[in-house]
C-alpha cells in the first residue's frame, strides 16, 4: 500500500508517529479508497511532521494535537489551509491551543467536510481552550447514522459549550458528550441526579438498562438527542418524561434520516397511556420493539372522543380514537360510516366476509397501533366485492414487534381480474415506506415484504 512506501521514504520520522494512532489511521485507510498523495502518515502534528501535511482538498488523516505540538494555532491553520474535507479523525488533547480555528471552511460551500465514522472528534484537557465555535462549520458525514460519529468535548476548564451544540452542523450529532467543561451541552444522562433536576436537554440520549430509576431526575427534560433505549427497569409508564417535547435520533437499522425507538424487557406493569402513545406518534418515532400494553387510564386526550370497540353495531358515530381490535364483518357494511372521523386505531384492523366494495370510510385514519403480535395487525379475508384495498391516508403502522398483514380469499386477486398489488399504502418517501412496511401473508399475496 502507498502508506508503507511513504513510511520507508521518511523512515527517520517514524518516531513522530504514535503506535495506537497508526492503527487508527490504517482503519481509516482500509475503509476508504484513498489518494496516496493525500494521506498524512504521521498523526502527531509538530514542526517536523507539518512539512509533510498533504496540500490536498481531501486529506486522509488522524490529526493529533497535544502537548508535543510545538506550533501555534495560526501555524497549523496555514498548513491546513487547502484542506476542505477530512477523512479520519481529530484529537486535540493536553494542548496549549486557545481556540479551535485551525481548519478553514471551503470558500464556496462554507464548511469543512468531516468523514468521521472511522474515528471521531475528541477535544480533552485543554487548559487554555476558550473557543470551539468552528465546530459549527464542520459538516459531519458519519456513514449510516449520526450516532456513528463520536464527538467528545471533555475537561476543558475554560470552555463554554452550552449554546454551541444546537448550532450549525454540530446540531446533527446524536452522540455528543460534553462533560467537565466550564459549561456543557445540557445533561449527560449518566450524570442525571438530584443536582440536575433543572436540566431540560440531553445530547447523548437516554439509555436505561437494568437499573432502578429515580424518575424525578427526568421531569424537566424537553429535548432528547440520541437513542432512547429502556430495558429491564422498574419503570411502569413514561410519566417521568412529562415535559418531553422533542427527540432527535438516527439509527443504523433504518434508512438514512429515520428515527427509531426501542422499548423491550420492561417492568411487567409498564404501560403507555393513549396520550403518551399519540405524542410518540406525532414525534414520528417508529419502534424496533414496543413491548408494552396500554394503560387503563387514557391520559389527557383533550377534546378527542375515545370509543372502546365491542362491535360495529354498538360503536358510536363520532369516534376520533378507537381502542380495541376493529372487526368489520358481514352485516356491518352500513355501520362503516361510523368510522369517518377515526384518526387513531389502537388495535388490529380486521375486515372479513363483507360486501364492502372499498375502504373509503377509513380515510381519516392516520395511525394504527397494535400491541398484540399473536395475530396480524391487518387482516383482509374473504371480501368478495372489495375492489380496492388501499389505505391511502395511513401515516404509520406500529406493532409490538411482528409486522404482518394477511390478505386471503379476496376476489380482487383472482386471475381473471389481472395481477393486483398487495401494497396497501401510498409511500411517497423512504420514511413513509419504512413506517408502513409489512410482511404480507395469505394466499392472495404469498409471503413478501412491501
C-alpha positions as CSV (number, residue, x, y, z in Angstrom):
1,X,0.0,0.0,0.0
2,X,1.0,3.6,-0.5
3,X,1.3,4.2,3.2
4,X,4.2,1.8,3.5
5,X,6.2,3.4,0.6
6,X,5.7,6.7,2.3
7,X,7.0,5.4,5.6
8,X,10.1,3.9,4.0
9,X,10.9,7.1,2.3
10,X,10.7,9.0,5.5
11,X,11.9,6.4,7.9
12,X,13.6,8.9,10.1
13,X,10.2,10.4,11.0
14,X,8.8,7.2,12.4
15,X,9.4,8.4,15.9
16,X,6.8,11.1,15.4
17,X,4.0,8.6,14.5
18,X,2.2,7.2,17.6
19,X,1.6,3.5,17.6
20,X,-2.1,3.4,18.6
21,X,-2.9,6.2,16.1
22,X,-1.1,4.3,13.4
23,X,-3.7,1.5,13.8
24,X,-6.5,4.1,13.8
25,X,-5.1,5.5,10.5
26,X,-4.9,2.1,9.0
27,X,-8.5,1.6,9.9
28,X,-9.4,4.8,8.1
29,X,-7.4,3.8,5.0
30,X,-8.9,0.4,5.0
31,X,-12.4,1.9,5.0
32,X,-11.9,4.3,2.1
33,X,-10.2,4.3,-1.3
34,X,-7.7,6.9,-0.6
35,X,-5.4,9.0,-2.8
36,X,-1.9,8.1,-1.6
37,X,-0.7,11.6,-2.2
38,X,-3.3,12.9,0.3
39,X,-2.5,10.7,3.3
40,X,-0.9,12.3,6.3
41,X,1.1,9.4,7.7
42,X,2.4,10.9,10.9
43,X,-0.7,11.6,13.0
44,X,1.3,13.8,15.5
45,X,1.3,17.4,14.4
46,X,4.5,19.2,15.2
47,X,7.1,21.5,13.5
48,X,8.8,18.5,11.8
49,X,5.8,16.5,10.6
50,X,3.8,19.5,9.5
51,X,6.1,19.8,6.5
52,X,4.6,16.6,5.1
53,X,0.9,17.6,5.6
54,X,-0.7,17.0,2.2
55,X,-1.8,20.1,0.2
56,X,-5.0,18.4,-0.9
57,X,-8.6,19.4,-0.6
58,X,-9.5,16.0,0.8
59,X,-7.0,14.7,3.3
60,X,-6.9,11.3,5.0
61,X,-5.5,11.6,8.5
62,X,-5.8,11.2,12.2
63,X,-4.8,14.6,13.3
64,X,-3.3,14.6,16.8
65,X,-2.5,18.0,18.5
66,X,-1.2,17.7,22.1
67,X,1.5,18.8,24.5
68,X,4.2,17.8,22.0
69,X,2.8,20.1,19.3
70,X,5.3,23.0,19.1
71,X,3.1,25.1,16.7
72,X,0.7,27.9,17.2
73,X,-2.9,27.7,16.0
74,X,-2.1,30.1,13.2
75,X,0.8,28.0,12.0
76,X,-1.4,24.9,12.0
77,X,-4.1,26.7,10.1
78,X,-1.6,27.8,7.4
79,X,-0.5,24.2,6.9
80,X,-4.1,23.0,6.7
81,X,-5.4,25.9,4.5
82,X,-6.0,23.7,1.4
83,X,-7.9,21.0,3.3
84,X,-11.7,21.4,3.0
85,X,-12.5,17.8,3.7
86,X,-11.0,15.5,6.3
87,X,-11.4,11.7,6.3
88,X,-10.5,10.2,9.6
89,X,-10.4,11.9,12.9
90,X,-9.2,14.7,15.2
91,X,-7.8,14.5,18.7
92,X,-6.9,17.8,20.5
93,X,-5.7,16.8,24.0
94,X,-3.5,18.5,26.6
95,X,-2.6,21.2,24.1
96,X,-1.9,24.9,24.6
97,X,-4.5,26.0,22.0
98,X,-6.9,28.8,22.9
99,X,-9.3,28.2,20.0
100,X,-10.3,25.5,17.6
101,X,-9.8,27.5,14.4
102,X,-7.1,25.7,12.6
103,X,-9.4,24.4,9.8
104,X,-10.7,26.6,7.0
105,X,-14.2,26.3,5.6
106,X,-14.5,25.8,1.8
107,X,-14.8,29.1,0.1
108,X,-18.0,28.1,-1.8
109,X,-19.6,25.6,0.5
110,X,-18.9,27.5,3.7
111,X,-18.0,24.4,5.7
112,X,-15.3,21.8,6.3
113,X,-16.4,18.3,5.4
114,X,-15.6,15.6,8.0
115,X,-16.0,11.9,7.3
116,X,-15.9,10.9,11.0
117,X,-17.3,7.3,11.1
118,X,-14.0,5.6,11.5
119,X,-12.6,7.6,14.3
120,X,-14.4,10.7,15.6
121,X,-13.5,14.0,17.2
122,X,-12.0,14.4,20.7
123,X,-11.2,17.6,22.5
124,X,-10.0,16.9,26.0
125,X,-8.0,18.5,28.8
126,X,-7.0,21.7,27.0
127,X,-6.5,24.2,29.9
128,X,-6.5,27.3,27.7
129,X,-9.2,26.5,25.2
130,X,-12.0,29.0,25.2
131,X,-13.5,28.9,21.7
132,X,-14.5,26.0,19.6
133,X,-17.2,27.8,17.5
134,X,-15.6,26.5,14.4
135,X,-17.2,23.1,15.2
136,X,-20.5,24.6,13.9
137,X,-18.8,24.9,10.5
138,X,-17.7,21.3,10.3
139,X,-20.2,19.2,8.4
140,X,-20.3,15.6,9.7
141,X,-20.5,12.7,7.3
142,X,-21.0,9.8,9.8
143,X,-21.9,7.0,7.4
144,X,-25.3,5.3,8.1
145,X,-26.1,7.1,11.3
146,X,-25.1,10.3,13.2
147,X,-24.6,8.1,16.2
148,X,-21.6,6.6,14.3
149,X,-19.7,9.8,14.7
150,X,-18.4,10.1,18.2
151,X,-17.8,13.6,19.5
152,X,-16.4,14.1,22.9
153,X,-15.5,17.5,24.4
154,X,-14.3,16.9,28.0
155,X,-12.5,18.6,30.8
156,X,-11.7,21.9,29.1
157,X,-12.0,24.1,32.2
158,X,-12.4,27.5,30.3
159,X,-14.6,26.3,27.5
160,X,-18.3,27.2,27.3
161,X,-20.2,24.7,25.2
162,X,-23.7,25.5,26.5
163,X,-25.2,27.1,23.4
164,X,-22.9,25.6,20.7
165,X,-24.4,22.2,20.5
166,X,-27.6,23.4,18.8
167,X,-25.7,25.5,16.2
168,X,-24.7,24.7,12.6
169,X,-23.7,21.2,11.6
170,X,-23.0,20.2,15.2
171,X,-26.7,20.2,15.9
172,X,-27.0,17.0,13.7
173,X,-24.8,14.9,16.0
174,X,-26.6,12.4,18.2
175,X,-23.5,11.0,20.0
176,X,-22.2,14.2,21.6
177,X,-20.6,14.1,25.0
178,X,-19.7,17.2,26.9
179,X,-18.5,16.9,30.5
180,X,-16.1,18.7,32.7
181,X,-16.1,22.0,30.7
182,X,-16.9,25.4,32.1
183,X,-20.4,24.9,30.7
184,X,-21.7,21.8,28.9
185,X,-24.5,21.0,26.5
186,X,-27.5,20.0,28.6
187,X,-27.0,16.9,30.8
188,X,-25.3,13.7,30.2
189,X,-27.9,11.1,31.2
190,X,-25.3,9.1,33.2
191,X,-24.9,12.2,35.3
192,X,-28.6,12.9,36.0
193,X,-29.1,13.2,39.7
194,X,-30.8,15.4,42.2
195,X,-28.4,18.2,41.2
196,X,-29.5,18.0,37.6
197,X,-33.3,18.2,38.0
198,X,-33.4,21.6,36.2
199,X,-31.8,20.0,33.1
200,X,-34.0,20.5,30.0
201,X,-31.9,18.6,27.4
202,X,-29.7,15.7,27.0
203,X,-27.4,15.3,24.0
204,X,-26.4,11.7,24.1
205,X,-29.7,10.0,24.5
206,X,-31.3,8.1,27.4
207,X,-30.2,4.6,27.9
208,X,-31.7,2.9,31.0
209,X,-30.6,-0.7,31.1
210,X,-31.1,-2.9,34.1
211,X,-31.4,0.0,36.6
212,X,-33.8,1.4,39.2
213,X,-34.8,4.8,38.0
214,X,-35.5,7.9,40.1
215,X,-38.0,9.5,37.7
216,X,-37.8,12.9,39.3
217,X,-34.4,13.4,37.7
218,X,-36.0,13.5,34.3
219,X,-39.1,15.6,35.0
220,X,-37.8,18.8,33.2
221,X,-36.3,17.2,30.1
222,X,-37.8,18.6,26.9
223,X,-35.2,17.7,24.3
224,X,-33.5,14.3,23.8
225,X,-30.9,13.9,21.1
226,X,-29.8,10.3,20.7
227,X,-31.0,6.9,21.5
228,X,-33.8,6.3,23.9
229,X,-33.3,2.7,25.0
230,X,-35.2,1.4,28.0
231,X,-34.8,-2.2,29.1
232,X,-35.1,-4.1,32.4
233,X,-36.0,-1.2,34.6
234,X,-38.6,-0.5,37.4
235,X,-40.5,2.0,35.2
236,X,-44.2,1.4,34.8
237,X,-45.0,4.2,32.4
238,X,-43.5,7.2,30.7
239,X,-44.8,9.8,33.0
240,X,-41.3,10.7,34.0
241,X,-40.9,12.4,30.7
242,X,-43.8,14.7,31.3
243,X,-42.0,17.7,29.8
244,X,-40.7,15.8,26.8
245,X,-41.3,17.6,23.5
246,X,-38.5,16.8,21.0
247,X,-36.5,13.7,20.1
248,X,-33.7,13.5,17.5
249,X,-32.1,10.2,16.8
250,X,-31.0,8.3,13.8
251,X,-30.2,4.6,13.8
252,X,-28.4,2.1,11.5
253,X,-31.3,-0.3,11.1
254,X,-33.4,2.2,9.2
255,X,-32.9,4.2,6.0
256,X,-30.9,7.4,6.4
257,X,-32.7,10.1,8.4
258,X,-35.3,7.8,10.1
259,X,-35.6,7.7,13.8
260,X,-36.1,4.6,15.8
261,X,-37.2,3.8,19.4
262,X,-36.8,0.6,21.4
263,X,-38.8,-0.5,24.4
264,X,-38.2,-4.0,25.5
265,X,-37.9,-6.3,28.6
266,X,-39.8,-3.8,30.6
267,X,-41.4,-4.0,34.0
268,X,-44.5,-6.3,33.8
269,X,-46.7,-3.4,34.8
270,X,-45.2,-1.0,32.3
271,X,-48.0,0.6,30.2
272,X,-48.4,3.5,27.8
273,X,-51.3,5.8,28.1
274,X,-53.0,6.6,24.8
275,X,-52.0,10.2,25.2
276,X,-48.3,9.2,25.6
277,X,-48.6,6.9,22.5
278,X,-50.1,9.7,20.5
279,X,-47.2,12.0,21.4
280,X,-44.7,9.4,20.3
281,X,-46.6,9.0,17.0
282,X,-46.6,12.7,16.4
283,X,-42.9,12.7,17.0
284,X,-42.6,10.3,14.1
285,X,-40.9,7.5,16.1
286,X,-41.2,4.1,14.6
287,X,-40.3,1.3,17.0
288,X,-37.9,-1.6,16.8
289,X,-39.8,-3.2,19.7
290,X,-42.7,-1.9,21.7
291,X,-43.1,-4.5,24.4
292,X,-45.8,-2.7,26.3
293,X,-49.5,-2.5,26.9
294,X,-52.0,0.3,27.0
295,X,-52.8,1.8,30.4
296,X,-56.4,1.7,31.6
297,X,-56.3,5.5,32.0
298,X,-56.0,7.0,28.5
299,X,-54.4,10.2,29.9
300,X,-55.1,13.6,28.6
301,X,-56.5,13.3,25.1
302,X,-58.0,16.7,25.0
303,X,-61.3,17.0,23.1
304,X,-60.8,13.8,21.1
305,X,-63.5,11.3,21.6
306,X,-62.4,7.8,22.7
307,X,-64.5,4.7,21.9
308,X,-63.8,1.2,23.2
309,X,-64.7,-1.2,20.5
310,X,-67.1,-4.1,21.1
311,X,-68.9,-4.3,17.8
312,X,-69.7,-2.1,14.8
313,X,-73.3,-2.1,15.8
314,X,-72.5,-0.6,19.2
315,X,-69.8,1.8,18.1
316,X,-70.8,5.5,18.4
317,X,-70.9,7.8,15.3
318,X,-68.3,10.3,16.4
319,X,-65.2,8.4,17.5
320,X,-61.8,10.1,17.0
321,X,-60.0,7.2,18.7
322,X,-61.0,3.5,18.7
323,X,-59.4,1.3,21.3
324,X,-59.6,-2.5,20.6
325,X,-59.4,-4.7,17.6
326,X,-61.7,-3.2,14.9
327,X,-63.7,-6.0,13.4
328,X,-65.8,-5.3,10.3
329,X,-67.8,-8.4,9.4
330,X,-70.8,-9.5,7.3
331,X,-73.8,-7.2,8.1
332,X,-71.6,-4.3,9.3
333,X,-71.4,-2.6,6.0
334,X,-73.9,0.1,6.7
335,X,-72.3,0.9,10.0
336,X,-68.9,1.7,8.5
337,X,-69.9,5.4,8.2
338,X,-69.3,5.5,12.0
339,X,-65.6,5.3,11.1
340,X,-65.5,8.5,9.1
341,X,-63.8,10.5,11.9
342,X,-61.5,7.8,13.3
343,X,-57.9,9.2,13.4
344,X,-56.3,6.6,15.6
345,X,-56.9,2.9,15.8
346,X,-55.3,1.2,18.9
347,X,-55.8,-2.4,17.9
348,X,-55.8,-4.6,14.8
349,X,-57.9,-3.9,11.7
350,X,-59.9,-6.9,10.6
351,X,-62.2,-6.9,7.6
352,X,-63.7,-10.3,6.7
353,X,-66.7,-11.8,4.9
354,X,-68.1,-8.4,4.0
355,X,-69.9,-7.0,0.9
356,X,-67.8,-3.8,1.0
357,X,-66.5,-2.5,-2.3
358,X,-64.0,-0.1,-0.9
359,X,-62.4,1.2,2.4
360,X,-63.2,4.9,1.9
361,X,-64.7,5.2,5.4
362,X,-61.2,4.7,6.8
363,X,-59.8,7.8,5.0
364,X,-59.4,9.8,8.2
365,X,-57.3,7.1,9.9
366,X,-53.7,8.2,10.2
367,X,-52.2,5.7,12.7
368,X,-52.7,2.1,13.6
369,X,-51.1,0.7,16.7
370,X,-51.4,-3.0,17.7
371,X,-49.7,-4.3,20.8
372,X,-50.8,-7.9,20.4
373,X,-48.5,-9.7,18.0
374,X,-50.2,-13.1,18.3
375,X,-52.1,-12.3,15.1
376,X,-51.5,-9.9,12.1
377,X,-52.1,-6.2,12.6
378,X,-54.2,-6.1,9.3
379,X,-56.5,-8.8,8.1
380,X,-58.5,-8.7,4.9
381,X,-60.2,-12.1,4.4
382,X,-63.0,-13.3,2.1
383,X,-64.3,-9.9,0.9
384,X,-65.8,-10.9,-2.4
385,X,-66.8,-7.4,-3.7
386,X,-63.8,-5.4,-2.5
387,X,-62.3,-3.6,-5.5
388,X,-59.7,-1.6,-3.7
389,X,-57.7,-2.5,-0.6
390,X,-55.6,0.7,-0.5
391,X,-55.4,2.6,2.8
392,X,-54.0,5.7,1.2
393,X,-54.0,8.0,4.2
394,X,-52.4,5.8,6.8
395,X,-49.3,7.5,8.1
396,X,-47.8,4.8,10.3
397,X,-48.3,1.2,11.4
398,X,-46.9,0.4,14.9
399,X,-46.7,-3.1,16.3
400,X,-45.2,-4.8,19.4
401,X,-42.6,-6.4,17.1
402,X,-44.0,-8.6,14.4
403,X,-45.3,-6.7,11.3
404,X,-47.7,-8.9,9.4
405,X,-50.8,-8.4,7.3
406,X,-52.9,-11.3,6.0
407,X,-54.7,-10.9,2.7
408,X,-56.7,-14.1,1.8
409,X,-59.5,-15.1,-0.5
410,X,-60.5,-11.7,-1.8
411,X,-61.9,-11.9,-5.3
412,X,-59.9,-8.8,-6.3
413,X,-56.9,-11.1,-6.7
414,X,-58.5,-13.7,-8.9
415,X,-56.5,-14.4,-12.0
416,X,-59.2,-13.2,-14.4
417,X,-59.1,-9.7,-12.8
418,X,-55.4,-9.3,-13.6
419,X,-52.5,-9.0,-11.3
420,X,-53.3,-6.8,-8.3
421,X,-50.8,-5.3,-5.9
422,X,-50.8,-6.1,-2.2
423,X,-49.4,-2.7,-1.5
424,X,-51.9,-1.1,0.9
425,X,-50.3,2.2,1.4
426,X,-49.1,5.1,-0.8
427,X,-45.5,5.7,0.0
428,X,-44.1,8.9,-1.4
429,X,-40.9,9.0,0.7
430,X,-38.5,6.5,2.1
431,X,-39.7,7.4,5.5
432,X,-43.4,6.7,4.8
433,X,-42.4,3.4,3.1
434,X,-40.5,2.4,6.2
435,X,-43.1,3.2,8.8
436,X,-45.9,1.4,6.9
437,X,-43.9,-1.7,5.8
438,X,-45.5,-5.1,6.4
439,X,-44.8,-8.7,5.6
440,X,-47.8,-9.9,3.6
441,X,-49.0,-13.4,4.1
442,X,-52.0,-15.4,2.8
443,X,-52.9,-17.0,-0.5
444,X,-53.6,-13.7,-2.3
445,X,-50.1,-12.3,-1.8
446,X,-47.8,-15.1,-0.9
447,X,-45.2,-14.0,1.6
448,X,-43.1,-11.0,0.9
449,X,-42.4,-7.5,2.3
450,X,-43.5,-4.2,1.0
